[in-house]
Amino acid sequence: QLTMSLNSSTLLSEENSQGPRRNTECLESLELQTPSSFQDNPLQQLQLASQEVLEKAKKSGRSKCPRCSSSRMFYCYTCFVPVETVPTKEIPTVKLPLKIDIIKHPNETDGKSTAVHAKLLAPDDVTIYKYPCIPEYEEKRHEIALIFPGPNSISVKDIAFHLQKYTKKGVHDNDDDCSREPFLKQAKIEPKEEKNLNECSSSNRSEGTRLKKIIFIDSTWNQTNKIITDERLQGLLQIELKTRKTCFWRHQKGKPDTYLSTIEAIYYFLVDYHQEILKEKYKGQYDNLLFFFSFMYTLIKNAKCCAGKE
């Protein structure tokens, strides 16, 4: 049984198709379904930048996108930029330890996805592609992984071990000179020099199996099959997140609470990657990826409370 969704719309039941179209400006609509996790606020411990700019923008109402002039709340989900009432300099920027590609289904409603949050907050490390216009990953499969559940999916902590089998012959061709020639063919060296060469070789082997890019799919669950079966994604290492629970307000009734929105999946993957692979203590480095998400979560929670719907 699949235990995790990779996008925000998977969590949204299409039972609302009869009503007005709702988008990321879900703040204007309060009939959204409330997940059980709303009983508390698991996001309150995040180390976030000041959200005062969002508070002011909320009071001002919808504003124009500086690029396309469309009326939006907080940001434009088609141009991936904040609106005029949200100065870019007041939005936090997150530096990620690897690059992220988000593959978006062409029929996915732009405004329903949280994928844009990642592009807004980590613009230098996140790229959003609209399927079928996606990169060729074949030549780089030894350094790329796909977040997707399945029988062959692995956990984050096992990434390094499994990437080794994807390392292609010649991956070290551009490595430093100390690893280009087998030790047996090198001239006799002193013990101290030998130690340095071994360290260099070990470092290069590690570099050769280091994850450099992660791919996320952004589509409804019913639309995912078309993307995941694309030949360009075949053979990639697949990773599954199994232990996290969603706080997404569009949670679909009857679905496991481990079905995550796109921005949640990105955030939780990075936290696990930081601890399990980089072996560093997590100190909130990626918390601001949930800058918009946490604000909307609290806003909708409070609105429901005021409306007597909790």
CORURBEL-V201589 format. One line per field, one symbol per residue. phi: phi as a letter, one per 20 degrees, with the letter a starting at -180 (. if undefined). A space follows every 10 residues. Layout:
phi->???
This chain:
phi->.fdbddbffg edfefeffef fdcffffecd effdfffffc cfefefedfg egffffffff nfceffddmf ecdmbeedem cfffecggfe efddedfbec ddddffeffg feeegfgfff ecgfddcddd geecfedgfd ffcccdeafr fdfdegfegg fffgfefefn fegeffgfdf dggfeeffcf gfffffffff ffffffffde fdbcdcddaf ffefgfefef ffdfnffdcc dddedfdffe gegnegfefd fgffffffff ffffeedflc fecngdgffd gfgfffgfff gfffffemde
